[in-house]
Amino acid sequence: AKEWGKKASKAKSAVSAARHFMKMSSNVTEEVQEQAESLIQEIESALEQGENTRAAGRGEKLDKLFK
């Protein structure tokens, strides 16, 4: 159960970081923003359905978009 909670937390953190980064950065392309929003929607949907492993995986993808 502990791992399950960590995965949800990581996914939520990735969403928060991505939104903050997009707000603060002026050089994020529209394409990257669209990809990020799509991933954020997938993450939020997965979290609502209790699919924390899938949400965490999408969170990692989201992090990689901005690195």
mmJSON file of the N, C-alpha and C atoms, coordinates in Angstrom:
{"data_MODEL":{"atom_site":{
"group_PDB":["ATOM","ATOM","ATOM","ATOM","ATOM","ATOM","ATOM","ATOM","ATOM","ATOM","ATOM","ATOM","ATOM","ATOM","ATOM","ATOM","ATOM","ATOM","ATOM","ATOM","ATOM","ATOM","ATOM","ATOM","ATOM","ATOM","ATOM","ATOM","ATOM","ATOM","ATOM","ATOM","ATOM","ATOM","ATOM","ATOM","ATOM","ATOM","ATOM","ATOM","ATOM","ATOM","ATOM","ATOM","ATOM","ATOM","ATOM","ATOM","ATOM","ATOM","ATOM","ATOM","ATOM","ATOM","ATOM","ATOM","ATOM","ATOM","ATOM","ATOM","ATOM","ATOM","ATOM","ATOM","ATOM","ATOM","ATOM","ATOM","ATOM","ATOM","ATOM","ATOM","ATOM","ATOM","ATOM","ATOM","ATOM","ATOM","ATOM","ATOM","ATOM","ATOM","ATOM","ATOM","ATOM","ATOM","ATOM","ATOM","ATOM","ATOM","ATOM","ATOM","ATOM","ATOM","ATOM","ATOM","ATOM","ATOM","ATOM","ATOM","ATOM","ATOM","ATOM","ATOM","ATOM","ATOM","ATOM","ATOM","ATOM","ATOM","ATOM","ATOM","ATOM","ATOM","ATOM","ATOM","ATOM","ATOM","ATOM","ATOM","ATOM","ATOM","ATOM","ATOM","ATOM","ATOM","ATOM","ATOM","ATOM","ATOM","ATOM","ATOM","ATOM","ATOM","ATOM","ATOM","ATOM","ATOM","ATOM","ATOM","ATOM","ATOM","ATOM","ATOM","ATOM","ATOM","ATOM","ATOM","ATOM","ATOM","ATOM","ATOM","ATOM","ATOM","ATOM","ATOM","ATOM","ATOM","ATOM","ATOM","ATOM","ATOM","ATOM","ATOM","ATOM","ATOM","ATOM","ATOM","ATOM","ATOM","ATOM","ATOM","ATOM","ATOM","ATOM","ATOM","ATOM","ATOM","ATOM","ATOM","ATOM","ATOM","ATOM","ATOM","ATOM","ATOM","ATOM","ATOM","ATOM","ATOM","ATOM","ATOM","ATOM","ATOM","ATOM","ATOM","ATOM","ATOM","ATOM","ATOM","ATOM"],
"id":[1,2,3,4,5,6,7,8,9,10,11,12,13,14,15,16,17,18,19,20,21,22,23,24,25,26,27,28,29,30,31,32,33,34,35,36,37,38,39,40,41,42,43,44,45,46,47,48,49,50,51,52,53,54,55,56,57,58,59,60,61,62,63,64,65,66,67,68,69,70,71,72,73,74,75,76,77,78,79,80,81,82,83,84,85,86,87,88,89,90,91,92,93,94,95,96,97,98,99,100,101,102,103,104,105,106,107,108,109,110,111,112,113,114,115,116,117,118,119,120,121,122,123,124,125,126,127,128,129,130,131,132,133,134,135,136,137,138,139,140,141,142,143,144,145,146,147,148,149,150,151,152,153,154,155,156,157,158,159,160,161,162,163,164,165,166,167,168,169,170,171,172,173,174,175,176,177,178,179,180,181,182,183,184,185,186,187,188,189,190,191,192,193,194,195,196,197,198,199,200,201],
"type_symbol":["N","C","C","N","C","C","N","C","C","N","C","C","N","C","C","N","C","C","N","C","C","N","C","C","N","C","C","N","C","C","N","C","C","N","C","C","N","C","C","N","C","C","N","C","C","N","C","C","N","C","C","N","C","C","N","C","C","N","C","C","N","C","C","N","C","C","N","C","C","N","C","C","N","C","C","N","C","C","N","C","C","N","C","C","N","C","C","N","C","C","N","C","C","N","C","C","N","C","C","N","C","C","N","C","C","N","C","C","N","C","C","N","C","C","N","C","C","N","C","C","N","C","C","N","C","C","N","C","C","N","C","C","N","C","C","N","C","C","N","C","C","N","C","C","N","C","C","N","C","C","N","C","C","N","C","C","N","C","C","N","C","C","N","C","C","N","C","C","N","C","C","N","C","C","N","C","C","N","C","C","N","C","C","N","C","C","N","C","C","N","C","C","N","C","C","N","C","C","N","C","C"],
"label_atom_id":["N","CA","C","N","CA","C","N","CA","C","N","CA","C","N","CA","C","N","CA","C","N","CA","C","N","CA","C","N","CA","C","N","CA","C","N","CA","C","N","CA","C","N","CA","C","N","CA","C","N","CA","C","N","CA","C","N","CA","C","N","CA","C","N","CA","C","N","CA","C","N","CA","C","N","CA","C","N","CA","C","N","CA","C","N","CA","C","N","CA","C","N","CA","C","N","CA","C","N","CA","C","N","CA","C","N","CA","C","N","CA","C","N","CA","C","N","CA","C","N","CA","C","N","CA","C","N","CA","C","N","CA","C","N","CA","C","N","CA","C","N","CA","C","N","CA","C","N","CA","C","N","CA","C","N","CA","C","N","CA","C","N","CA","C","N","CA","C","N","CA","C","N","CA","C","N","CA","C","N","CA","C","N","CA","C","N","CA","C","N","CA","C","N","CA","C","N","CA","C","N","CA","C","N","CA","C","N","CA","C","N","CA","C","N","CA","C","N","CA","C","N","CA","C","N","CA","C","N","CA","C","N","CA","C"],
"label_alt_id":[null,null,null,null,null,null,null,null,null,null,null,null,null,null,null,null,null,null,null,null,null,null,null,null,null,null,null,null,null,null,null,null,null,null,null,null,null,null,null,null,null,null,null,null,null,null,null,null,null,null,null,null,null,null,null,null,null,null,null,null,null,null,null,null,null,null,null,null,null,null,null,null,null,null,null,null,null,null,null,null,null,null,null,null,null,null,null,null,null,null,null,null,null,null,null,null,null,null,null,null,null,null,null,null,null,null,null,null,null,null,null,null,null,null,null,null,null,null,null,null,null,null,null,null,null,null,null,null,null,null,null,null,null,null,null,null,null,null,null,null,null,null,null,null,null,null,null,null,null,null,null,null,null,null,null,null,null,null,null,null,null,null,null,null,null,null,null,null,null,null,null,null,null,null,null,null,null,null,null,null,null,null,null,null,null,null,null,null,null,null,null,null,null,null,null,null,null,null,null,null,null],
"label_comp_id":["ALA","ALA","ALA","LYS","LYS","LYS","GLU","GLU","GLU","TRP","TRP","TRP","GLY","GLY","GLY","LYS","LYS","LYS","LYS","LYS","LYS","ALA","ALA","ALA","SER","SER","SER","LYS","LYS","LYS","ALA","ALA","ALA","LYS","LYS","LYS","SER","SER","SER","ALA","ALA","ALA","VAL","VAL","VAL","SER","SER","SER","ALA","ALA","ALA","ALA","ALA","ALA","ARG","ARG","ARG","HIS","HIS","HIS","PHE","PHE","PHE","MET","MET","MET","LYS","LYS","LYS","MET","MET","MET","SER","SER","SER","SER","SER","SER","ASN","ASN","ASN","VAL","VAL","VAL","THR","THR","THR","GLU","GLU","GLU","GLU","GLU","GLU","VAL","VAL","VAL","GLN","GLN","GLN","GLU","GLU","GLU","GLN","GLN","GLN","ALA","ALA","ALA","GLU","GLU","GLU","SER","SER","SER","LEU","LEU","LEU","ILE","ILE","ILE","GLN","GLN","GLN","GLU","GLU","GLU","ILE","ILE","ILE","GLU","GLU","GLU","SER","SER","SER","ALA","ALA","ALA","LEU","LEU","LEU","GLU","GLU","GLU","GLN","GLN","GLN","GLY","GLY","GLY","GLU","GLU","GLU","ASN","ASN","ASN","THR","THR","THR","ARG","ARG","ARG","ALA","ALA","ALA","ALA","ALA","ALA","GLY","GLY","GLY","ARG","ARG","ARG","GLY","GLY","GLY","GLU","GLU","GLU","LYS","LYS","LYS","LEU","LEU","LEU","ASP","ASP","ASP","LYS","LYS","LYS","LEU","LEU","LEU","PHE","PHE","PHE","LYS","LYS","LYS"],
"label_asym_id":["A","A","A","A","A","A","A","A","A","A","A","A","A","A","A","A","A","A","A","A","A","A","A","A","A","A","A","A","A","A","A","A","A","A","A","A","A","A","A","A","A","A","A","A","A","A","A","A","A","A","A","A","A","A","A","A","A","A","A","A","A","A","A","A","A","A","A","A","A","A","A","A","A","A","A","A","A","A","A","A","A","A","A","A","A","A","A","A","A","A","A","A","A","A","A","A","A","A","A","A","A","A","A","A","A","A","A","A","A","A","A","A","A","A","A","A","A","A","A","A","A","A","A","A","A","A","A","A","A","A","A","A","A","A","A","A","A","A","A","A","A","A","A","A","A","A","A","A","A","A","A","A","A","A","A","A","A","A","A","A","A","A","A","A","A","A","A","A","A","A","A","A","A","A","A","A","A","A","A","A","A","A","A","A","A","A","A","A","A","A","A","A","A","A","A","A","A","A","A","A","A"],
"label_entity_id":["1","1","1","1","1","1","1","1","1","1","1","1","1","1","1","1","1","1","1","1","1","1","1","1","1","1","1","1","1","1","1","1","1","1","1","1","1","1","1","1","1","1","1","1","1","1","1","1","1","1","1","1","1","1","1","1","1","1","1","1","1","1","1","1","1","1","1","1","1","1","1","1","1","1","1","1","1","1","1","1","1","1","1","1","1","1","1","1","1","1","1","1","1","1","1","1","1","1","1","1","1","1","1","1","1","1","1","1","1","1","1","1","1","1","1","1","1","1","1","1","1","1","1","1","1","1","1","1","1","1","1","1","1","1","1","1","1","1","1","1","1","1","1","1","1","1","1","1","1","1","1","1","1","1","1","1","1","1","1","1","1","1","1","1","1","1","1","1","1","1","1","1","1","1","1","1","1","1","1","1","1","1","1","1","1","1","1","1","1","1","1","1","1","1","1","1","1","1","1","1","1"],
"label_seq_id":[1,1,1,2,2,2,3,3,3,4,4,4,5,5,5,6,6,6,7,7,7,8,8,8,9,9,9,10,10,10,11,11,11,12,12,12,13,13,13,14,14,14,15,15,15,16,16,16,17,17,17,18,18,18,19,19,19,20,20,20,21,21,21,22,22,22,23,23,23,24,24,24,25,25,25,26,26,26,27,27,27,28,28,28,29,29,29,30,30,30,31,31,31,32,32,32,33,33,33,34,34,34,35,35,35,36,36,36,37,37,37,38,38,38,39,39,39,40,40,40,41,41,41,42,42,42,43,43,43,44,44,44,45,45,45,46,46,46,47,47,47,48,48,48,49,49,49,50,50,50,51,51,51,52,52,52,53,53,53,54,54,54,55,55,55,56,56,56,57,57,57,58,58,58,59,59,59,60,60,60,61,61,61,62,62,62,63,63,63,64,64,64,65,65,65,66,66,66,67,67,67],
"pdbx_PDB_ins_code":[null,null,null,null,null,null,null,null,null,null,null,null,null,null,null,null,null,null,null,null,null,null,null,null,null,null,null,null,null,null,null,null,null,null,null,null,null,null,null,null,null,null,null,null,null,null,null,null,null,null,null,null,null,null,null,null,null,null,null,null,null,null,null,null,null,null,null,null,null,null,null,null,null,null,null,null,null,null,null,null,null,null,null,null,null,null,null,null,null,null,null,null,null,null,null,null,null,null,null,null,null,null,null,null,null,null,null,null,null,null,null,null,null,null,null,null,null,null,null,null,null,null,null,null,null,null,null,null,null,null,null,null,null,null,null,null,null,null,null,null,null,null,null,null,null,null,null,null,null,null,null,null,null,null,null,null,null,null,null,null,null,null,null,null,null,null,null,null,null,null,null,null,null,null,null,null,null,null,null,null,null,null,null,null,null,null,null,null,null,null,null,null,null,null,null,null,null,null,null,null,null],
"Cartn_x":[0.833,0.0,0.871,2.034,2.926,3.42,3.83,4.287,3.185,1.97,0.814,0.614,0.742,0.611,1.729,2.94,4.087,3.886,3.329,3.113,2.119,1.063,0.081,0.734,1.542,2.215,3.176,3.93,4.858,4.113,2.999,2.213,1.672,1.147,0.613,1.722,2.882,4.027,4.452,4.448,4.818,3.852,2.567,1.551,1.795,2.004,2.227,3.476,4.548,5.8,5.64,4.959,4.773,3.933,2.861,2.02,2.807,3.582,4.388,5.413,6.085,7.104,6.498,5.328,4.692,4.276,3.86,3.452,4.659,5.785,6.96,7.823,7.776,8.67,7.989,8.718,8.161,8.608,9.53,10.056,9.527,8.366,7.746,6.875,7.139,6.374,4.934,4.088,2.671,2.515,3.35,3.302,3.599,4.631,4.997,3.882,3.294,2.191,1.016,0.709,-0.394,-0.089,1.142,1.535,1.421,1.87,1.832,0.391,-0.48,-1.879,-2.534,-2.192,-2.727,-2.28,-0.998,-0.474,-1.096,-1.278,-1.896,-3.306,-4.049,-5.406,-5.373,-4.422,-4.285,-3.948,-3.046,-2.637,-3.818,-4.533,-5.669,-6.746,-6.976,-7.961,-7.536,-6.261,-5.741,-5.844,-5.527,-5.612,-7.049,-7.988,-9.403,-9.855,-9.284,-9.671,-8.839,-7.938,-7.112,-5.981,-5.633,-4.554,-3.256,-2.724,-1.56,-0.295,-0.154,1.033,1.041,-0.105,-0.206,0.017,-0.548,-0.384,1.085,1.787,3.208,4.025,3.697,4.389,4.197,2.968,2.682,3.38,3.483,4.187,5.649,6.268,7.669,7.804,6.863,6.879,6.752,5.869,5.654,6.931,7.61,8.878,9.887,9.953,10.931,10.671,9.414,9.091,9.838,10.075,10.657,12.133,12.758,14.189,15.005],
"Cartn_y":[-1.197,0.0,1.251,1.144,2.303,2.701,1.711,1.971,2.593,2.092,2.571,4.06,4.472,5.879,6.728,6.178,6.896,7.184,6.219,6.39,7.521,7.58,8.655,10.0,10.036,11.268,11.736,10.805,11.148,11.709,11.083,11.53,12.94,13.188,14.515,15.561,15.184,16.088,16.444,15.474,15.715,16.696,16.537,17.438,18.852,18.976,20.284,20.954,20.204,20.745,21.178,20.378,20.698,21.966,22.063,23.266,24.506,24.386,25.506,25.896,24.916,25.176,25.863,25.379,25.974,27.42,27.7,29.048,29.993,29.488,30.337,30.487,29.516,29.517,30.077,30.908,31.497,30.742,29.794,29.105,27.676,27.389,26.078,26.156,25.293,25.343,24.901,25.315,24.942,23.426,22.804,21.34,20.651,21.117,20.537,20.791,21.987,22.296,21.35,21.086,20.18,18.765,18.308,16.979,16.913,17.963,18.005,17.966,18.76,18.78,17.42,16.772,15.446,14.448,14.484,13.6,13.916,15.197,15.599,15.035,15.108,14.546,13.042,12.352,10.905,10.587,11.368,11.157,11.356,12.467,12.756,11.689,11.226,10.171,8.874,8.521,7.299,7.379,8.534,8.702,8.545,9.127,9.014,7.558,6.773,5.37,4.467,5.067,4.289,3.537,3.958,3.312,4.096,4.005,4.812,4.424,3.15,2.722,3.376,3.362,3.997,5.505,6.105,7.544,7.894,7.086,7.338,7.231,6.26,6.103,7.303,7.798,8.996,10.215,10.224,11.317,11.372,10.208,10.152,10.678,10.332,10.831,12.345,12.848,14.287,14.99,14.433,15.004,15.079,14.034,13.977,15.034,15.449,16.484,17.784,18.055,19.338,19.24,18.124,17.979,17.937],
"Cartn_z":[0.0,0.0,0.0,0.629,0.699,-0.699,-1.482,-2.854,-3.691,-3.499,-4.253,-4.0,-2.747,-2.375,-2.937,-2.946,-3.497,-4.981,-5.689,-7.123,-7.389,-6.595,-6.744,-6.461,-5.421,-5.034,-6.13,-6.707,-7.788,-8.993,-9.324,-10.476,-10.24,-9.048,-8.723,-8.742,-8.254,-8.246,-9.669,-10.559,-11.959,-12.607,-12.318,-12.875,-12.366,-11.082,-10.467,-11.05,-11.16,-11.69,-13.144,-13.933,-15.352,-15.516,-14.756,-14.843,-14.436,-13.373,-12.906,-13.964,-14.533,-15.54,-16.766,-17.21,-18.391,-18.113,-16.89,-16.521,-16.491,-15.998,-15.803,-17.063,-17.938,-19.089,-20.331,-21.04,-22.26,-23.508,-23.358,-24.54,-24.685,-24.11,-24.286,-25.535,-26.486,-27.73,-27.5,-28.418,-28.329,-28.405,-29.208,-29.352,-28.022,-27.327,-26.032,-25.017,-25.052,-24.144,-24.379,-25.643,-25.974,-25.486,-25.691,-25.214,-23.694,-23.038,-21.578,-21.078,-21.674,-21.241,-21.452,-22.553,-22.83,-21.749,-21.415,-20.374,-19.013,-18.734,-17.464,-17.365,-18.459,-18.461,-18.219,-18.861,-18.661,-17.204,-16.624,-15.234,-14.298,-14.478,-13.597,-13.722,-14.942,-15.169,-14.484,-14.634,-14.016,-12.489,-11.929,-10.475,-9.986,-10.741,-10.37,-10.372,-11.272,-11.401,-10.486,-9.721,-8.812,-9.495,-10.708,-11.457,-11.231,-10.035,-9.669,-10.425,-10.76,-11.501,-12.879,-13.549,-14.868,-14.747,-13.716,-13.501,-13.292,-12.515,-12.254,-13.538,-14.366,-15.651,-16.551,-16.604,-17.402,-16.789,-15.466,-14.787,-15.183,-15.305,-15.744,-17.164,-18.023,-19.397,-19.402,-18.538,-18.439,-17.989,-17.012,-16.546,-17.677,-18.484,-19.576,-20.654,-20.793,-21.771,-21.488,-20.229,-19.849,-19.477,-19.763,-19.466,-20.721],
"occupancy":[1.0,1.0,1.0,1.0,1.0,1.0,1.0,1.0,1.0,1.0,1.0,1.0,1.0,1.0,1.0,1.0,1.0,1.0,1.0,1.0,1.0,1.0,1.0,1.0,1.0,1.0,1.0,1.0,1.0,1.0,1.0,1.0,1.0,1.0,1.0,1.0,1.0,1.0,1.0,1.0,1.0,1.0,1.0,1.0,1.0,1.0,1.0,1.0,1.0,1.0,1.0,1.0,1.0,1.0,1.0,1.0,1.0,1.0,1.0,1.0,1.0,1.0,1.0,1.0,1.0,1.0,1.0,1.0,1.0,1.0,1.0,1.0,1.0,1.0,1.0,1.0,1.0,1.0,1.0,1.0,1.0,1.0,1.0,1.0,1.0,1.0,1.0,1.0,1.0,1.0,1.0,1.0,1.0,1.0,1.0,1.0,1.0,1.0,1.0,1.0,1.0,1.0,1.0,1.0,1.0,1.0,1.0,1.0,1.0,1.0,1.0,1.0,1.0,1.0,1.0,1.0,1.0,1.0,1.0,1.0,1.0,1.0,1.0,1.0,1.0,1.0,1.0,1.0,1.0,1.0,1.0,1.0,1.0,1.0,1.0,1.0,1.0,1.0,1.0,1.0,1.0,1.0,1.0,1.0,1.0,1.0,1.0,1.0,1.0,1.0,1.0,1.0,1.0,1.0,1.0,1.0,1.0,1.0,1.0,1.0,1.0,1.0,1.0,1.0,1.0,1.0,1.0,1.0,1.0,1.0,1.0,1.0,1.0,1.0,1.0,1.0,1.0,1.0,1.0,1.0,1.0,1.0,1.0,1.0,1.0,1.0,1.0,1.0,1.0,1.0,1.0,1.0,1.0,1.0,1.0,1.0,1.0,1.0,1.0,1.0,1.0],
"B_iso_or_equiv":[0.0,0.0,0.0,0.0,0.0,0.0,0.0,0.0,0.0,0.0,0.0,0.0,0.0,0.0,0.0,0.0,0.0,0.0,0.0,0.0,0.0,0.0,0.0,0.0,0.0,0.0,0.0,0.0,0.0,0.0,0.0,0.0,0.0,0.0,0.0,0.0,0.0,0.0,0.0,0.0,0.0,0.0,0.0,0.0,0.0,0.0,0.0,0.0,0.0,0.0,0.0,0.0,0.0,0.0,0.0,0.0,0.0,0.0,0.0,0.0,0.0,0.0,0.0,0.0,0.0,0.0,0.0,0.0,0.0,0.0,0.0,0.0,0.0,0.0,0.0,0.0,0.0,0.0,0.0,0.0,0.0,0.0,0.0,0.0,0.0,0.0,0.0,0.0,0.0,0.0,0.0,0.0,0.0,0.0,0.0,0.0,0.0,0.0,0.0,0.0,0.0,0.0,0.0,0.0,0.0,0.0,0.0,0.0,0.0,0.0,0.0,0.0,0.0,0.0,0.0,0.0,0.0,0.0,0.0,0.0,0.0,0.0,0.0,0.0,0.0,0.0,0.0,0.0,0.0,0.0,0.0,0.0,0.0,0.0,0.0,0.0,0.0,0.0,0.0,0.0,0.0,0.0,0.0,0.0,0.0,0.0,0.0,0.0,0.0,0.0,0.0,0.0,0.0,0.0,0.0,0.0,0.0,0.0,0.0,0.0,0.0,0.0,0.0,0.0,0.0,0.0,0.0,0.0,0.0,0.0,0.0,0.0,0.0,0.0,0.0,0.0,0.0,0.0,0.0,0.0,0.0,0.0,0.0,0.0,0.0,0.0,0.0,0.0,0.0,0.0,0.0,0.0,0.0,0.0,0.0,0.0,0.0,0.0,0.0,0.0,0.0],
"pdbx_formal_charge":[null,null,null,null,null,null,null,null,null,null,null,null,null,null,null,null,null,null,null,null,null,null,null,null,null,null,null,null,null,null,null,null,null,null,null,null,null,null,null,null,null,null,null,null,null,null,null,null,null,null,null,null,null,null,null,null,null,null,null,null,null,null,null,null,null,null,null,null,null,null,null,null,null,null,null,null,null,null,null,null,null,null,null,null,null,null,null,null,null,null,null,null,null,null,null,null,null,null,null,null,null,null,null,null,null,null,null,null,null,null,null,null,null,null,null,null,null,null,null,null,null,null,null,null,null,null,null,null,null,null,null,null,null,null,null,null,null,null,null,null,null,null,null,null,null,null,null,null,null,null,null,null,null,null,null,null,null,null,null,null,null,null,null,null,null,null,null,null,null,null,null,null,null,null,null,null,null,null,null,null,null,null,null,null,null,null,null,null,null,null,null,null,null,null,null,null,null,null,null,null,null],
"auth_seq_id":[1,1,1,2,2,2,3,3,3,4,4,4,5,5,5,6,6,6,7,7,7,8,8,8,9,9,9,10,10,10,11,11,11,12,12,12,13,13,13,14,14,14,15,15,15,16,16,16,17,17,17,18,18,18,19,19,19,20,20,20,21,21,21,22,22,22,23,23,23,24,24,24,25,25,25,26,26,26,27,27,27,28,28,28,29,29,29,30,30,30,31,31,31,32,32,32,33,33,33,34,34,34,35,35,35,36,36,36,37,37,37,38,38,38,39,39,39,40,40,40,41,41,41,42,42,42,43,43,43,44,44,44,45,45,45,46,46,46,47,47,47,48,48,48,49,49,49,50,50,50,51,51,51,52,52,52,53,53,53,54,54,54,55,55,55,56,56,56,57,57,57,58,58,58,59,59,59,60,60,60,61,61,61,62,62,62,63,63,63,64,64,64,65,65,65,66,66,66,67,67,67],
"auth_comp_id":["ALA","ALA","ALA","LYS","LYS","LYS","GLU","GLU","GLU","TRP","TRP","TRP","GLY","GLY","GLY","LYS","LYS","LYS","LYS","LYS","LYS","ALA","ALA","ALA","SER","SER","SER","LYS","LYS","LYS","ALA","ALA","ALA","LYS","LYS","LYS","SER","SER","SER","ALA","ALA","ALA","VAL","VAL","VAL","SER","SER","SER","ALA","ALA","ALA","ALA","ALA","ALA","ARG","ARG","ARG","HIS","HIS","HIS","PHE","PHE","PHE","MET","MET","MET","LYS","LYS","LYS","MET","MET","MET","SER","SER","SER","SER","SER","SER","ASN","ASN","ASN","VAL","VAL","VAL","THR","THR","THR","GLU","GLU","GLU","GLU","GLU","GLU","VAL","VAL","VAL","GLN","GLN","GLN","GLU","GLU","GLU","GLN","GLN","GLN","ALA","ALA","ALA","GLU","GLU","GLU","SER","SER","SER","LEU","LEU","LEU","ILE","ILE","ILE","GLN","GLN","GLN","GLU","GLU","GLU","ILE","ILE","ILE","GLU","GLU","GLU","SER","SER","SER","ALA","ALA","ALA","LEU","LEU","LEU","GLU","GLU","GLU","GLN","GLN","GLN","GLY","GLY","GLY","GLU","GLU","GLU","ASN","ASN","ASN","THR","THR","THR","ARG","ARG","ARG","ALA","ALA","ALA","ALA","ALA","ALA","GLY","GLY","GLY","ARG","ARG","ARG","GLY","GLY","GLY","GLU","GLU","GLU","LYS","LYS","LYS","LEU","LEU","LEU","ASP","ASP","ASP","LYS","LYS","LYS","LEU","LEU","LEU","PHE","PHE","PHE","LYS","LYS","LYS"],
"auth_asym_id":["A","A","A","A","A","A","A","A","A","A","A","A","A","A","A","A","A","A","A","A","A","A","A","A","A","A","A","A","A","A","A","A","A","A","A","A","A","A","A","A","A","A","A","A","A","A","A","A","A","A","A","A","A","A","A","A","A","A","A","A","A","A","A","A","A","A","A","A","A","A","A","A","A","A","A","A","A","A","A","A","A","A","A","A","A","A","A","A","A","A","A","A","A","A","A","A","A","A","A","A","A","A","A","A","A","A","A","A","A","A","A","A","A","A","A","A","A","A","A","A","A","A","A","A","A","A","A","A","A","A","A","A","A","A","A","A","A","A","A","A","A","A","A","A","A","A","A","A","A","A","A","A","A","A","A","A","A","A","A","A","A","A","A","A","A","A","A","A","A","A","A","A","A","A","A","A","A","A","A","A","A","A","A","A","A","A","A","A","A","A","A","A","A","A","A","A","A","A","A","A","A"],
"auth_atom_id":["N","CA","C","N","CA","C","N","CA","C","N","CA","C","N","CA","C","N","CA","C","N","CA","C","N","CA","C","N","CA","C","N","CA","C","N","CA","C","N","CA","C","N","CA","C","N","CA","C","N","CA","C","N","CA","C","N","CA","C","N","CA","C","N","CA","C","N","CA","C","N","CA","C","N","CA","C","N","CA","C","N","CA","C","N","CA","C","N","CA","C","N","CA","C","N","CA","C","N","CA","C","N","CA","C","N","CA","C","N","CA","C","N","CA","C","N","CA","C","N","CA","C","N","CA","C","N","CA","C","N","CA","C","N","CA","C","N","CA","C","N","CA","C","N","CA","C","N","CA","C","N","CA","C","N","CA","C","N","CA","C","N","CA","C","N","CA","C","N","CA","C","N","CA","C","N","CA","C","N","CA","C","N","CA","C","N","CA","C","N","CA","C","N","CA","C","N","CA","C","N","CA","C","N","CA","C","N","CA","C","N","CA","C","N","CA","C","N","CA","C","N","CA","C","N","CA","C","N","CA","C","N","CA","C"],
"pdbx_PDB_model_num":[1,1,1,1,1,1,1,1,1,1,1,1,1,1,1,1,1,1,1,1,1,1,1,1,1,1,1,1,1,1,1,1,1,1,1,1,1,1,1,1,1,1,1,1,1,1,1,1,1,1,1,1,1,1,1,1,1,1,1,1,1,1,1,1,1,1,1,1,1,1,1,1,1,1,1,1,1,1,1,1,1,1,1,1,1,1,1,1,1,1,1,1,1,1,1,1,1,1,1,1,1,1,1,1,1,1,1,1,1,1,1,1,1,1,1,1,1,1,1,1,1,1,1,1,1,1,1,1,1,1,1,1,1,1,1,1,1,1,1,1,1,1,1,1,1,1,1,1,1,1,1,1,1,1,1,1,1,1,1,1,1,1,1,1,1,1,1,1,1,1,1,1,1,1,1,1,1,1,1,1,1,1,1,1,1,1,1,1,1,1,1,1,1,1,1,1,1,1,1,1,1]
}}}
